[in-house]
Amino acid sequence: MNVPKDRRGAGVGLLPWSLAAEELAQGCPATALAFNMHLSIVGPLMDISEVPEATKGYIADLVVK
């Protein structure tokens, strides 16, 4: 969800994700937590300038597929 659109993701920001996680947690808190673990790594990784573009592309490709 939070992979940028230019990397073929949905480009969802923090607020929409938070609303989605809230809904997920109503049905299964563990699933919401698991999704949040991915968000907490993928989102910041895409924003850190020190991470090489090739690495960002590789991670985005793995997540989107």
PDBQT receptor file of N, H, CA, C and O in Angstrom, charges set to zero:
ATOM      1  N   MET A   1       0.807  -1.208   0.000  1.00  0.00    +0.000 N 
ATOM      2  CA  MET A   1       0.000   0.000   0.000  1.00  0.00    +0.000 C 
ATOM      3  C   MET A   1       0.849   1.272   0.000  1.00  0.00    +0.000 C 
ATOM      4  O   MET A   1       0.512   2.255  -0.660  1.00  0.00    +0.000 OA
ATOM      5  N   ASN A   2       1.940   1.240   0.738  1.00  0.00    +0.000 N 
ATOM      6  H   ASN A   2       2.214   0.441   1.274  1.00  0.00    +0.000 HD
ATOM      7  CA  ASN A   2       2.710   2.478   0.851  1.00  0.00    +0.000 C 
ATOM      8  C   ASN A   2       3.924   2.548  -0.075  1.00  0.00    +0.000 C 
ATOM      9  O   ASN A   2       4.778   3.419   0.086  1.00  0.00    +0.000 OA
ATOM     10  N   VAL A   3       4.000   1.649  -1.025  1.00  0.00    +0.000 N 
ATOM     11  H   VAL A   3       3.306   0.941  -1.156  1.00  0.00    +0.000 HD
ATOM     12  CA  VAL A   3       5.034   1.768  -2.053  1.00  0.00    +0.000 C 
ATOM     13  C   VAL A   3       4.596   2.902  -2.978  1.00  0.00    +0.000 C 
ATOM     14  O   VAL A   3       3.441   2.936  -3.404  1.00  0.00    +0.000 OA
ATOM     15  N   PRO A   4       5.502   3.833  -3.297  1.00  0.00    +0.000 N 
ATOM     16  CA  PRO A   4       5.130   4.969  -4.149  1.00  0.00    +0.000 C 
ATOM     17  C   PRO A   4       4.549   4.536  -5.494  1.00  0.00    +0.000 C 
ATOM     18  O   PRO A   4       4.889   3.479  -6.024  1.00  0.00    +0.000 OA
ATOM     19  N   LYS A   5       3.675   5.367  -6.027  1.00  0.00    +0.000 N 
ATOM     20  H   LYS A   5       3.398   6.226  -5.597  1.00  0.00    +0.000 HD
ATOM     21  CA  LYS A   5       3.042   5.067  -7.320  1.00  0.00    +0.000 C 
ATOM     22  C   LYS A   5       4.061   4.951  -8.440  1.00  0.00    +0.000 C 
ATOM     23  O   LYS A   5       3.886   4.152  -9.360  1.00  0.00    +0.000 OA
ATOM     24  N   ASP A   6       5.123   5.743  -8.369  1.00  0.00    +0.000 N 
ATOM     25  H   ASP A   6       5.265   6.393  -7.622  1.00  0.00    +0.000 HD
ATOM     26  CA  ASP A   6       6.130   5.668  -9.439  1.00  0.00    +0.000 C 
ATOM     27  C   ASP A   6       6.923   4.362  -9.394  1.00  0.00    +0.000 C 
ATOM     28  O   ASP A   6       7.723   4.083 -10.287  1.00  0.00    +0.000 OA
ATOM     29  N   ARG A   7       6.696   3.571  -8.353  1.00  0.00    +0.000 N 
ATOM     30  H   ARG A   7       6.046   3.798  -7.628  1.00  0.00    +0.000 HD
ATOM     31  CA  ARG A   7       7.313   2.241  -8.252  1.00  0.00    +0.000 C 
ATOM     32  C   ARG A   7       6.244   1.153  -8.311  1.00  0.00    +0.000 C 
ATOM     33  O   ARG A   7       6.445   0.041  -7.822  1.00  0.00    +0.000 OA
ATOM     34  N   ARG A   8       5.117   1.486  -8.910  1.00  0.00    +0.000 N 
ATOM     35  H   ARG A   8       4.953   2.389  -9.307  1.00  0.00    +0.000 HD
ATOM     36  CA  ARG A   8       3.986   0.589  -9.153  1.00  0.00    +0.000 C 
ATOM     37  C   ARG A   8       3.211   0.205  -7.897  1.00  0.00    +0.000 C 
ATOM     38  O   ARG A   8       2.476  -0.782  -7.903  1.00  0.00    +0.000 OA
ATOM     39  N   GLY A   9       3.368   0.977  -6.817  1.00  0.00    +0.000 N 
ATOM     40  H   GLY A   9       3.965   1.779  -6.812  1.00  0.00    +0.000 HD
ATOM     41  CA  GLY A   9       2.594   0.730  -5.604  1.00  0.00    +0.000 C 
ATOM     42  C   GLY A   9       1.341   1.593  -5.575  1.00  0.00    +0.000 C 
ATOM     43  O   GLY A   9       1.040   2.306  -6.532  1.00  0.00    +0.000 OA
ATOM     44  N   ALA A  10       0.627   1.518  -4.480  1.00  0.00    +0.000 N 
ATOM     45  H   ALA A  10       0.872   0.938  -3.702  1.00  0.00    +0.000 HD
ATOM     46  CA  ALA A  10      -0.606   2.302  -4.334  1.00  0.00    +0.000 C 
ATOM     47  C   ALA A  10      -0.330   3.725  -3.868  1.00  0.00    +0.000 C 
ATOM     48  O   ALA A  10      -1.176   4.603  -4.037  1.00  0.00    +0.000 OA
ATOM     49  N   GLY A  11       0.839   3.966  -3.286  1.00  0.00    +0.000 N 
ATOM     50  H   GLY A  11       1.526   3.252  -3.149  1.00  0.00    +0.000 HD
ATOM     51  CA  GLY A  11       1.193   5.313  -2.847  1.00  0.00    +0.000 C 
ATOM     52  C   GLY A  11       0.347   5.840  -1.703  1.00  0.00    +0.000 C 
ATOM     53  O   GLY A  11       0.150   7.049  -1.573  1.00  0.00    +0.000 OA
ATOM     54  N   VAL A  12      -0.152   4.939  -0.877  1.00  0.00    +0.000 N 
ATOM     55  H   VAL A  12       0.007   3.958  -0.983  1.00  0.00    +0.000 HD
ATOM     56  CA  VAL A  12      -1.018   5.338   0.236  1.00  0.00    +0.000 C 
ATOM     57  C   VAL A  12      -0.176   5.971   1.346  1.00  0.00    +0.000 C 
ATOM     58  O   VAL A  12       0.871   5.445   1.722  1.00  0.00    +0.000 OA
ATOM     59  N   GLY A  13      -0.646   7.094   1.856  1.00  0.00    +0.000 N 
ATOM     60  H   GLY A  13      -1.497   7.521   1.550  1.00  0.00    +0.000 HD
ATOM     61  CA  GLY A  13       0.042   7.793   2.933  1.00  0.00    +0.000 C 
ATOM     62  C   GLY A  13      -0.331   7.256   4.305  1.00  0.00    +0.000 C 
ATOM     63  O   GLY A  13      -1.048   6.262   4.426  1.00  0.00    +0.000 OA
ATOM     64  N   LEU A  14       0.160   7.921   5.327  1.00  0.00    +0.000 N 
ATOM     65  H   LEU A  14       0.743   8.728   5.229  1.00  0.00    +0.000 HD
ATOM     66  CA  LEU A  14      -0.014   7.454   6.698  1.00  0.00    +0.000 C 
ATOM     67  C   LEU A  14      -1.465   7.497   7.169  1.00  0.00    +0.000 C 
ATOM     68  O   LEU A  14      -1.920   6.548   7.807  1.00  0.00    +0.000 OA
ATOM     69  N   LEU A  15      -2.195   8.548   6.880  1.00  0.00    +0.000 N 
ATOM     70  H   LEU A  15      -1.825   9.319   6.361  1.00  0.00    +0.000 HD
ATOM     71  CA  LEU A  15      -3.585   8.628   7.347  1.00  0.00    +0.000 C 
ATOM     72  C   LEU A  15      -4.461   7.556   6.709  1.00  0.00    +0.000 C 
ATOM     73  O   LEU A  15      -5.154   6.842   7.434  1.00  0.00    +0.000 OA
ATOM     74  N   PRO A  16      -4.462   7.411   5.382  1.00  0.00    +0.000 N 
ATOM     75  CA  PRO A  16      -5.275   6.330   4.803  1.00  0.00    +0.000 C 
ATOM     76  C   PRO A  16      -4.863   4.952   5.315  1.00  0.00    +0.000 C 
ATOM     77  O   PRO A  16      -5.707   4.088   5.555  1.00  0.00    +0.000 OA
ATOM     78  N   TRP A  17      -3.544   4.759   5.481  1.00  0.00    +0.000 N 
ATOM     79  H   TRP A  17      -2.859   5.460   5.286  1.00  0.00    +0.000 HD
ATOM     80  CA  TRP A  17      -3.099   3.474   6.017  1.00  0.00    +0.000 C 
ATOM     81  C   TRP A  17      -3.630   3.266   7.436  1.00  0.00    +0.000 C 
ATOM     82  O   TRP A  17      -4.074   2.168   7.774  1.00  0.00    +0.000 OA
ATOM     83  N   SER A  18      -3.591   4.295   8.256  1.00  0.00    +0.000 N 
ATOM     84  H   SER A  18      -3.231   5.187   7.982  1.00  0.00    +0.000 HD
ATOM     85  CA  SER A  18      -4.071   4.189   9.636  1.00  0.00    +0.000 C 
ATOM     86  C   SER A  18      -5.547   3.813   9.676  1.00  0.00    +0.000 C 
ATOM     87  O   SER A  18      -5.967   3.014  10.512  1.00  0.00    +0.000 OA
ATOM     88  N   LEU A  19      -6.326   4.388   8.775  1.00  0.00    +0.000 N 
ATOM     89  H   LEU A  19      -5.985   5.038   8.096  1.00  0.00    +0.000 HD
ATOM     90  CA  LEU A  19      -7.747   4.054   8.705  1.00  0.00    +0.000 C 
ATOM     91  C   LEU A  19      -7.952   2.602   8.261  1.00  0.00    +0.000 C 
ATOM     92  O   LEU A  19      -8.818   1.902   8.785  1.00  0.00    +0.000 OA
ATOM     93  N   ALA A  20      -7.151   2.163   7.298  1.00  0.00    +0.000 N 
ATOM     94  H   ALA A  20      -6.448   2.733   6.872  1.00  0.00    +0.000 HD
ATOM     95  CA  ALA A  20      -7.243   0.774   6.850  1.00  0.00    +0.000 C 
ATOM     96  C   ALA A  20      -6.830  -0.182   7.963  1.00  0.00    +0.000 C 
ATOM     97  O   ALA A  20      -7.467  -1.216   8.166  1.00  0.00    +0.000 OA
ATOM     98  N   ALA A  21      -5.767   0.162   8.679  1.00  0.00    +0.000 N 
ATOM     99  H   ALA A  21      -5.250   1.002   8.514  1.00  0.00    +0.000 HD
ATOM    100  CA  ALA A  21      -5.301  -0.686   9.781  1.00  0.00    +0.000 C 
ATOM    101  C   ALA A  21      -6.344  -0.773  10.888  1.00  0.00    +0.000 C 
ATOM    102  O   ALA A  21      -6.527  -1.829  11.494  1.00  0.00    +0.000 OA
ATOM    103  N   GLU A  22      -7.016   0.319  11.148  1.00  0.00    +0.000 N 
ATOM    104  H   GLU A  22      -6.868   1.177  10.656  1.00  0.00    +0.000 HD
ATOM    105  CA  GLU A  22      -8.073   0.317  12.152  1.00  0.00    +0.000 C 
ATOM    106  C   GLU A  22      -9.179  -0.667  11.765  1.00  0.00    +0.000 C 
ATOM    107  O   GLU A  22      -9.681  -1.413  12.604  1.00  0.00    +0.000 OA
ATOM    108  N   GLU A  23      -9.548  -0.657  10.492  1.00  0.00    +0.000 N 
ATOM    109  H   GLU A  23      -9.140  -0.050   9.809  1.00  0.00    +0.000 HD
ATOM    110  CA  GLU A  23     -10.570  -1.595  10.020  1.00  0.00    +0.000 C 
ATOM    111  C   GLU A  23     -10.076  -3.035  10.101  1.00  0.00    +0.000 C 
ATOM    112  O   GLU A  23     -10.807  -3.923  10.540  1.00  0.00    +0.000 OA
ATOM    113  N   LEU A  24      -8.829  -3.267   9.674  1.00  0.00    +0.000 N 
ATOM    114  H   LEU A  24      -8.235  -2.546   9.317  1.00  0.00    +0.000 HD
ATOM    115  CA  LEU A  24      -8.256  -4.609   9.772  1.00  0.00    +0.000 C 
ATOM    116  C   LEU A  24      -8.262  -5.109  11.211  1.00  0.00    +0.000 C 
ATOM    117  O   LEU A  24      -8.605  -6.260  11.480  1.00  0.00    +0.000 OA
ATOM    118  N   ALA A  25      -7.883  -4.235  12.123  1.00  0.00    +0.000 N 
ATOM    119  H   ALA A  25      -7.605  -3.300  11.904  1.00  0.00    +0.000 HD
ATOM    120  CA  ALA A  25      -7.784  -4.617  13.529  1.00  0.00    +0.000 C 
ATOM    121  C   ALA A  25      -9.134  -4.991  14.124  1.00  0.00    +0.000 C 
ATOM    122  O   ALA A  25      -9.195  -5.757  15.086  1.00  0.00    +0.000 OA
ATOM    123  N   GLN A  26     -10.207  -4.465  13.569  1.00  0.00    +0.000 N 
ATOM    124  H   GLN A  26     -10.158  -3.843  12.788  1.00  0.00    +0.000 HD
ATOM    125  CA  GLN A  26     -11.535  -4.838  14.057  1.00  0.00    +0.000 C 
ATOM    126  C   GLN A  26     -11.786  -6.329  13.830  1.00  0.00    +0.000 C 
ATOM    127  O   GLN A  26     -12.435  -6.987  14.643  1.00  0.00    +0.000 OA
ATOM    128  N   GLY A  27     -11.272  -6.849  12.734  1.00  0.00    +0.000 N 
ATOM    129  H   GLY A  27     -10.745  -6.314  12.074  1.00  0.00    +0.000 HD
ATOM    130  CA  GLY A  27     -11.457  -8.262  12.419  1.00  0.00    +0.000 C 
ATOM    131  C   GLY A  27     -10.359  -9.140  12.982  1.00  0.00    +0.000 C 
ATOM    132  O   GLY A  27     -10.621 -10.237  13.477  1.00  0.00    +0.000 OA
ATOM    133  N   CYS A  28      -9.117  -8.652  12.905  1.00  0.00    +0.000 N 
ATOM    134  H   CYS A  28      -8.904  -7.762  12.503  1.00  0.00    +0.000 HD
ATOM    135  CA  CYS A  28      -7.982  -9.456  13.376  1.00  0.00    +0.000 C 
ATOM    136  C   CYS A  28      -6.817  -8.525  13.734  1.00  0.00    +0.000 C 
ATOM    137  O   CYS A  28      -6.084  -8.070  12.856  1.00  0.00    +0.000 OA
ATOM    138  N   PRO A  29      -6.659  -8.251  15.028  1.00  0.00    +0.000 N 
ATOM    139  CA  PRO A  29      -5.562  -7.364  15.443  1.00  0.00    +0.000 C 
ATOM    140  C   PRO A  29      -4.181  -7.872  15.010  1.00  0.00    +0.000 C 
ATOM    141  O   PRO A  29      -3.306  -7.070  14.681  1.00  0.00    +0.000 OA
ATOM    142  N   ALA A  30      -3.982  -9.179  15.006  1.00  0.00    +0.000 N 
ATOM    143  H   ALA A  30      -4.692  -9.830  15.274  1.00  0.00    +0.000 HD
ATOM    144  CA  ALA A  30      -2.677  -9.723  14.622  1.00  0.00    +0.000 C 
ATOM    145  C   ALA A  30      -2.363  -9.422  13.157  1.00  0.00    +0.000 C 
ATOM    146  O   ALA A  30      -1.218  -9.123  12.818  1.00  0.00    +0.000 OA
ATOM    147  N   THR A  31      -3.360  -9.499  12.298  1.00  0.00    +0.000 N 
ATOM    148  H   THR A  31      -4.290  -9.742  12.573  1.00  0.00    +0.000 HD
ATOM    149  CA  THR A  31      -3.153  -9.184  10.884  1.00  0.00    +0.000 C 
ATOM    150  C   THR A  31      -2.811  -7.709  10.715  1.00  0.00    +0.000 C 
ATOM    151  O   THR A  31      -1.916  -7.357   9.947  1.00  0.00    +0.000 OA
ATOM    152  N   ALA A  32      -3.521  -6.855  11.431  1.00  0.00    +0.000 N 
ATOM    153  H   ALA A  32      -4.248  -7.141  12.055  1.00  0.00    +0.000 HD
ATOM    154  CA  ALA A  32      -3.220  -5.420  11.368  1.00  0.00    +0.000 C 
ATOM    155  C   ALA A  32      -1.790  -5.150  11.825  1.00  0.00    +0.000 C 
ATOM    156  O   ALA A  32      -1.092  -4.326  11.234  1.00  0.00    +0.000 OA
ATOM    157  N   LEU A  33      -1.358  -5.838  12.865  1.00  0.00    +0.000 N 
ATOM    158  H   LEU A  33      -1.925  -6.508  13.344  1.00  0.00    +0.000 HD
ATOM    159  CA  LEU A  33       0.007  -5.672  13.366  1.00  0.00    +0.000 C 
ATOM    160  C   LEU A  33       1.022  -6.135  12.329  1.00  0.00    +0.000 C 
ATOM    161  O   LEU A  33       2.038  -5.475  12.111  1.00  0.00    +0.000 OA
ATOM    162  N   ALA A  34       0.750  -7.266  11.691  1.00  0.00    +0.000 N 
ATOM    163  H   ALA A  34      -0.075  -7.803  11.868  1.00  0.00    +0.000 HD
ATOM    164  CA  ALA A  34       1.670  -7.773  10.668  1.00  0.00    +0.000 C 
ATOM    165  C   ALA A  34       1.792  -6.800   9.502  1.00  0.00    +0.000 C 
ATOM    166  O   ALA A  34       2.894  -6.550   9.012  1.00  0.00    +0.000 OA
ATOM    167  N   PHE A  35       0.671  -6.253   9.057  1.00  0.00    +0.000 N 
ATOM    168  H   PHE A  35      -0.224  -6.456   9.454  1.00  0.00    +0.000 HD
ATOM    169  CA  PHE A  35       0.707  -5.266   7.977  1.00  0.00    +0.000 C 
ATOM    170  C   PHE A  35       1.489  -4.027   8.420  1.00  0.00    +0.000 C 
ATOM    171  O   PHE A  35       2.247  -3.457   7.635  1.00  0.00    +0.000 OA
ATOM    172  N   ASN A  36       1.306  -3.616   9.659  1.00  0.00    +0.000 N 
ATOM    173  H   ASN A  36       0.690  -4.079  10.296  1.00  0.00    +0.000 HD
ATOM    174  CA  ASN A  36       1.998  -2.435  10.168  1.00  0.00    +0.000 C 
ATOM    175  C   ASN A  36       3.506  -2.646  10.225  1.00  0.00    +0.000 C 
ATOM    176  O   ASN A  36       4.274  -1.708  10.013  1.00  0.00    +0.000 OA
ATOM    177  N   MET A  37       3.930  -3.865  10.509  1.00  0.00    +0.000 N 
ATOM    178  H   MET A  37       3.307  -4.627  10.681  1.00  0.00    +0.000 HD
ATOM    179  CA  MET A  37       5.370  -4.154  10.534  1.00  0.00    +0.000 C 
ATOM    180  C   MET A  37       5.986  -3.903   9.161  1.00  0.00    +0.000 C 
ATOM    181  O   MET A  37       7.094  -3.376   9.057  1.00  0.00    +0.000 OA
ATOM    182  N   HIS A  38       5.263  -4.281   8.110  1.00  0.00    +0.000 N 
ATOM    183  H   HIS A  38       4.364  -4.709   8.195  1.00  0.00    +0.000 HD
ATOM    184  CA  HIS A  38       5.763  -4.031   6.763  1.00  0.00    +0.000 C 
ATOM    185  C   HIS A  38       5.772  -2.545   6.446  1.00  0.00    +0.000 C 
ATOM    186  O   HIS A  38       6.734  -2.033   5.874  1.00  0.00    +0.000 OA
ATOM    187  N   LEU A  39       4.711  -1.860   6.813  1.00  0.00    +0.000 N 
ATOM    188  H   LEU A  39       3.929  -2.276   7.278  1.00  0.00    +0.000 HD
ATOM    189  CA  LEU A  39       4.613  -0.421   6.553  1.00  0.00    +0.000 C 
ATOM    190  C   LEU A  39       5.747   0.338   7.239  1.00  0.00    +0.000 C 
ATOM    191  O   LEU A  39       6.315   1.270   6.669  1.00  0.00    +0.000 OA
ATOM    192  N   SER A  40       6.072  -0.069   8.469  1.00  0.00    +0.000 N 
ATOM    193  H   SER A  40       5.611  -0.826   8.932  1.00  0.00    +0.000 HD
ATOM    194  CA  SER A  40       7.076   0.670   9.230  1.00  0.00    +0.000 C 
ATOM    195  C   SER A  40       8.475   0.534   8.644  1.00  0.00    +0.000 C 
ATOM    196  O   SER A  40       9.364   1.311   8.992  1.00  0.00    +0.000 OA
ATOM    197  N   ILE A  41       8.684  -0.431   7.769  1.00  0.00    +0.000 N 
ATOM    198  H   ILE A  41       7.962  -1.062   7.486  1.00  0.00    +0.000 HD
ATOM    199  CA  ILE A  41       9.982  -0.589   7.111  1.00  0.00    +0.000 C 
ATOM    200  C   ILE A  41       9.955  -0.032   5.689  1.00  0.00    +0.000 C 
ATOM    201  O   ILE A  41      10.844   0.722   5.294  1.00  0.00    +0.000 OA
ATOM    202  N   VAL A  42       8.939  -0.406   4.929  1.00  0.00    +0.000 N 
ATOM    203  H   VAL A  42       8.217  -1.019   5.249  1.00  0.00    +0.000 HD
ATOM    204  CA  VAL A  42       8.903  -0.041   3.501  1.00  0.00    +0.000 C 
ATOM    205  C   VAL A  42       8.771   1.464   3.303  1.00  0.00    +0.000 C 
ATOM    206  O   VAL A  42       9.496   2.045   2.495  1.00  0.00    +0.000 OA
ATOM    207  N   GLY A  43       7.858   2.102   4.030  1.00  0.00    +0.000 N 
ATOM    208  H   GLY A  43       7.269   1.630   4.686  1.00  0.00    +0.000 HD
ATOM    209  CA  GLY A  43       7.646   3.543   3.868  1.00  0.00    +0.000 C 
ATOM    210  C   GLY A  43       8.907   4.362   4.093  1.00  0.00    +0.000 C 
ATOM    211  O   GLY A  43       9.328   5.100   3.202  1.00  0.00    +0.000 OA
ATOM    212  N   PRO A  44       9.522   4.245   5.276  1.00  0.00    +0.000 N 
ATOM    213  CA  PRO A  44      10.746   5.016   5.519  1.00  0.00    +0.000 C 
ATOM    214  C   PRO A  44      11.886   4.653   4.574  1.00  0.00    +0.000 C 
ATOM    215  O   PRO A  44      12.663   5.521   4.173  1.00  0.00    +0.000 OA
ATOM    216  N   LEU A  45      11.988   3.377   4.218  1.00  0.00    +0.000 N 
ATOM    217  H   LEU A  45      11.358   2.673   4.543  1.00  0.00    +0.000 HD
ATOM    218  CA  LEU A  45      13.054   2.960   3.309  1.00  0.00    +0.000 C 
ATOM    219  C   LEU A  45      12.990   3.728   1.993  1.00  0.00    +0.000 C 
ATOM    220  O   LEU A  45      14.023   4.101   1.436  1.00  0.00    +0.000 OA
ATOM    221  N   MET A  46      11.789   3.959   1.502  1.00  0.00    +0.000 N 
ATOM    222  H   MET A  46      10.950   3.655   1.954  1.00  0.00    +0.000 HD
ATOM    223  CA  MET A  46      11.619   4.672   0.236  1.00  0.00    +0.000 C 
ATOM    224  C   MET A  46      11.949   6.160   0.358  1.00  0.00    +0.000 C 
ATOM    225  O   MET A  46      12.190   6.824  -0.650  1.00  0.00    +0.000 OA
ATOM    226  N   ASP A  47      11.961   6.684   1.573  1.00  0.00    +0.000 N 
ATOM    227  H   ASP A  47      11.764   6.144   2.392  1.00  0.00    +0.000 HD
ATOM    228  CA  ASP A  47      12.221   8.107   1.790  1.00  0.00    +0.000 C 
ATOM    229  C   ASP A  47      13.667   8.432   2.156  1.00  0.00    +0.000 C 
ATOM    230  O   ASP A  47      14.066   9.594   2.094  1.00  0.00    +0.000 OA
ATOM    231  N   ILE A  48      14.449   7.442   2.530  1.00  0.00    +0.000 N 
ATOM    232  H   ILE A  48      14.125   6.498   2.580  1.00  0.00    +0.000 HD
ATOM    233  CA  ILE A  48      15.822   7.686   2.992  1.00  0.00    +0.000 C 
ATOM    234  C   ILE A  48      16.745   7.885   1.784  1.00  0.00    +0.000 C 
ATOM    235  O   ILE A  48      16.881   7.004   0.935  1.00  0.00    +0.000 OA
ATOM    236  N   SER A  49      17.363   9.042   1.730  1.00  0.00    +0.000 N 
ATOM    237  H   SER A  49      17.252   9.758   2.419  1.00  0.00    +0.000 HD
ATOM    238  CA  SER A  49      18.196   9.370   0.563  1.00  0.00    +0.000 C 
ATOM    239  C   SER A  49      19.460   8.504   0.476  1.00  0.00    +0.000 C 
ATOM    240  O   SER A  49      20.011   8.328  -0.611  1.00  0.00    +0.000 OA
ATOM    241  N   GLU A  50      19.917   7.971   1.596  1.00  0.00    +0.000 N 
ATOM    242  H   GLU A  50      19.469   8.114   2.478  1.00  0.00    +0.000 HD
ATOM    243  CA  GLU A  50      21.130   7.149   1.587  1.00  0.00    +0.000 C 
ATOM    244  C   GLU A  50      20.899   5.754   1.000  1.00  0.00    +0.000 C 
ATOM    245  O   GLU A  50      21.860   5.066   0.655  1.00  0.00    +0.000 OA
ATOM    246  N   VAL A  51      19.660   5.336   0.885  1.00  0.00    +0.000 N 
ATOM    247  H   VAL A  51      18.880   5.894   1.166  1.00  0.00    +0.000 HD
ATOM    248  CA  VAL A  51      19.363   4.026   0.303  1.00  0.00    +0.000 C 
ATOM    249  C   VAL A  51      19.474   4.155  -1.217  1.00  0.00    +0.000 C 
ATOM    250  O   VAL A  51      18.803   4.992  -1.820  1.00  0.00    +0.000 OA
ATOM    251  N   PRO A  52      20.316   3.330  -1.832  1.00  0.00    +0.000 N 
ATOM    252  CA  PRO A  52      20.491   3.416  -3.285  1.00  0.00    +0.000 C 
ATOM    253  C   PRO A  52      19.179   3.164  -4.036  1.00  0.00    +0.000 C 
ATOM    254  O   PRO A  52      18.341   2.375  -3.599  1.00  0.00    +0.000 OA
ATOM    255  N   GLU A  53      19.020   3.839  -5.156  1.00  0.00    +0.000 N 
ATOM    256  H   GLU A  53      19.700   4.480  -5.511  1.00  0.00    +0.000 HD
ATOM    257  CA  GLU A  53      17.813   3.690  -5.965  1.00  0.00    +0.000 C 
ATOM    258  C   GLU A  53      17.602   2.245  -6.397  1.00  0.00    +0.000 C 
ATOM    259  O   GLU A  53      16.467   1.775  -6.463  1.00  0.00    +0.000 OA
ATOM    260  N   ALA A  54      18.687   1.543  -6.690  1.00  0.00    +0.000 N 
ATOM    261  H   ALA A  54      19.609   1.925  -6.636  1.00  0.00    +0.000 HD
ATOM    262  CA  ALA A  54      18.563   0.144  -7.102  1.00  0.00    +0.000 C 
ATOM    263  C   ALA A  54      17.957  -0.701  -5.980  1.00  0.00    +0.000 C 
ATOM    264  O   ALA A  54      17.156  -1.599  -6.237  1.00  0.00    +0.000 OA
ATOM    265  N   THR A  55      18.338  -0.412  -4.758  1.00  0.00    +0.000 N 
ATOM    266  H   THR A  55      18.989   0.318  -4.549  1.00  0.00    +0.000 HD
ATOM    267  CA  THR A  55      17.798  -1.138  -3.608  1.00  0.00    +0.000 C 
ATOM    268  C   THR A  55      16.320  -0.815  -3.425  1.00  0.00    +0.000 C 
ATOM    269  O   THR A  55      15.507  -1.706  -3.181  1.00  0.00    +0.000 OA
ATOM    270  N   LYS A  56      15.981   0.458  -3.545  1.00  0.00    +0.000 N 
ATOM    271  H   LYS A  56      16.641   1.182  -3.743  1.00  0.00    +0.000 HD
ATOM    272  CA  LYS A  56      14.573   0.859  -3.439  1.00  0.00    +0.000 C 
ATOM    273  C   LYS A  56      13.738   0.163  -4.507  1.00  0.00    +0.000 C 
ATOM    274  O   LYS A  56      12.643  -0.324  -4.228  1.00  0.00    +0.000 OA
ATOM    275  N   GLY A  57      14.254   0.118  -5.721  1.00  0.00    +0.000 N 
ATOM    276  H   GLY A  57      15.144   0.514  -5.949  1.00  0.00    +0.000 HD
ATOM    277  CA  GLY A  57      13.546  -0.538  -6.808  1.00  0.00    +0.000 C 
ATOM    278  C   GLY A  57      13.370  -2.028  -6.560  1.00  0.00    +0.000 C 
ATOM    279  O   GLY A  57      12.307  -2.589  -6.828  1.00  0.00    +0.000 OA
ATOM    280  N   TYR A  58      14.406  -2.661  -6.052  1.00  0.00    +0.000 N 
ATOM    281  H   TYR A  58      15.269  -2.206  -5.834  1.00  0.00    +0.000 HD
ATOM    282  CA  TYR A  58      14.351  -4.096  -5.763  1.00  0.00    +0.000 C 
ATOM    283  C   TYR A  58      13.315  -4.393  -4.684  1.00  0.00    +0.000 C 
ATOM    284  O   TYR A  58      12.497  -5.300  -4.839  1.00  0.00    +0.000 OA
ATOM    285  N   ILE A  59      13.348  -3.641  -3.602  1.00  0.00    +0.000 N 
ATOM    286  H   ILE A  59      14.013  -2.904  -3.476  1.00  0.00    +0.000 HD
ATOM    287  CA  ILE A  59      12.395  -3.836  -2.504  1.00  0.00    +0.000 C 
ATOM    288  C   ILE A  59      10.979  -3.557  -2.984  1.00  0.00    +0.000 C 
ATOM    289  O   ILE A  59      10.065  -4.330  -2.696  1.00  0.00    +0.000 OA
ATOM    290  N   ALA A  60      10.789  -2.475  -3.703  1.00  0.00    +0.000 N 
ATOM    291  H   ALA A  60      11.532  -1.847  -3.937  1.00  0.00    +0.000 HD
ATOM    292  CA  ALA A  60       9.449  -2.134  -4.214  1.00  0.00    +0.000 C 
ATOM    293  C   ALA A  60       8.929  -3.251  -5.102  1.00  0.00    +0.000 C 
ATOM    294  O   ALA A  60       7.754  -3.610  -5.023  1.00  0.00    +0.000 OA
ATOM    295  N   ASP A  61       9.785  -3.800  -5.943  1.00  0.00    +0.000 N 
ATOM    296  H   ASP A  61      10.739  -3.508  -6.007  1.00  0.00    +0.000 HD
ATOM    297  CA  ASP A  61       9.381  -4.883  -6.828  1.00  0.00    +0.000 C 
ATOM    298  C   ASP A  61       8.951  -6.116  -6.029  1.00  0.00    +0.000 C 
ATOM    299  O   ASP A  61       7.946  -6.748  -6.352  1.00  0.00    +0.000 OA
ATOM    300  N   LEU A  62       9.706  -6.451  -4.999  1.00  0.00    +0.000 N 
ATOM    301  H   LEU A  62      10.523  -5.938  -4.736  1.00  0.00    +0.000 HD
ATOM    302  CA  LEU A  62       9.343  -7.598  -4.161  1.00  0.00    +0.000 C 
ATOM    303  C   LEU A  62       8.000  -7.368  -3.465  1.00  0.00    +0.000 C 
ATOM    304  O   LEU A  62       7.160  -8.266  -3.416  1.00  0.00    +0.000 OA
ATOM    305  N   VAL A  63       7.807  -6.184  -2.940  1.00  0.00    +0.000 N 
ATOM    306  H   VAL A  63       8.490  -5.454  -2.980  1.00  0.00    +0.000 HD
ATOM    307  CA  VAL A  63       6.570  -5.882  -2.201  1.00  0.00    +0.000 C 
ATOM    308  C   VAL A  63       5.366  -5.879  -3.129  1.00  0.00    +0.000 C 
ATOM    309  O   VAL A  63       4.320  -6.436  -2.795  1.00  0.00    +0.000 OA
ATOM    310  N   VAL A  64       5.510  -5.255  -4.289  1.00  0.00    +0.000 N 
ATOM    311  H   VAL A  64       6.360  -4.803  -4.560  1.00  0.00    +0.000 HD
ATOM    312  CA  VAL A  64       4.367  -5.133  -5.204  1.00  0.00    +0.000 C 
ATOM    313  C   VAL A  64       3.978  -6.490  -5.782  1.00  0.00    +0.000 C 
ATOM    314  O   VAL A  64       2.794  -6.775  -5.965  1.00  0.00    +0.000 OA
ATOM    315  N   LYS A  65       4.963  -7.318  -6.066  1.00  0.00    +0.000 N 
ATOM    316  H   LYS A  65       5.924  -7.087  -5.917  1.00  0.00    +0.000 HD
ATOM    317  CA  LYS A  65       4.664  -8.644  -6.621  1.00  0.00    +0.000 C 
ATOM    318  C   LYS A  65       4.115  -9.537  -5.548  1.00  0.00    +0.000 C 
ATOM    319  O   LYS A  65       3.800 -10.697  -5.811  1.00  0.00    +0.000 OA
TER     320      LYS A  65
